[in-house]
Amino acid sequence: MTATPEDEEFERIEREQTMGWRKRQIVSLKTNVESFDEWEHSHRPEQYNVERRAYLAGFEAGSRNERLKKEMND
């Protein structure tokens, strides 16, 4: 079955939108420290350090898990 010009145009638009979304995702990626700073956390020093360590550990574990999933799919 051959694609009509209308089908080809829809596919082109979809590709452009998908690529633009991916570029925005890459640009918006934050480091773990930037992400923690934007997160609502305690400002009491003793609580801040505990929350920061837990948040950064969770962030790293999530990043590692995503990398492993990607490697398994490759």
N, C-alpha and C positions, 0 to 999 in steps of 0.2 A: 504494500500500500504506500503510495507516495504522499508526502506531506504537502499540504496546500501552502501558498504564501502566508496565509493567516496563521497556520500552525507554526511555520518557521519564525514568524514575528513573535508569537507568544513564547517560543523557546528562547529566542534572543533576549527578550525582556526578562524572562526568568533567570537566565544566566547572569545578566548584568546586575539584577537585584541581589542574587546570591553572592556574587563576587563583592559587591559593595557592602553587604552585611558582614562578610568574612573580614574584609579590611577594617571595618569599624570595630569588630571584636578584637582583632589583633592590636589595634591602636589603643583600645580601652583596657587592655590587660594591665593589671597592677601587680607590683611586687607584693610579697606577703606583708611587709612592714607598712606599705602604703594602704593596703587593705585593712590592716589592724587599726591604723590611725583613723580611718573613716568609720570604723565600727564603733558602736556605743560601748564604751568600757568604763570601768571604775577609774576615778582619779585619785583614790587613796593609794599611796605608794605600795603598801603591803599587798593589797588586792590587785593593783595594776600589774605587778610583776607576775603573779600567778595567772591572771587572765591572759597576759601577753604570751607567756610560755605555752599555755594550753592552746591558744589560738594559732600560734605559729606552728606548733607540732601538728595540729589538725590540718592546717593549710598545706604543710609539707606532705602529710600522709595522703591527702586528697590529690595533690599534684602527682605524687608517685603512682597512685592508683590509676589516674588518667593516662599516665605514660605507659603503664603496664597493659592497660586495655588496648591502647593504640598499637603497641608492639604485638599483642596477640592477634589483632586484626590484620596486621601487615603480612 
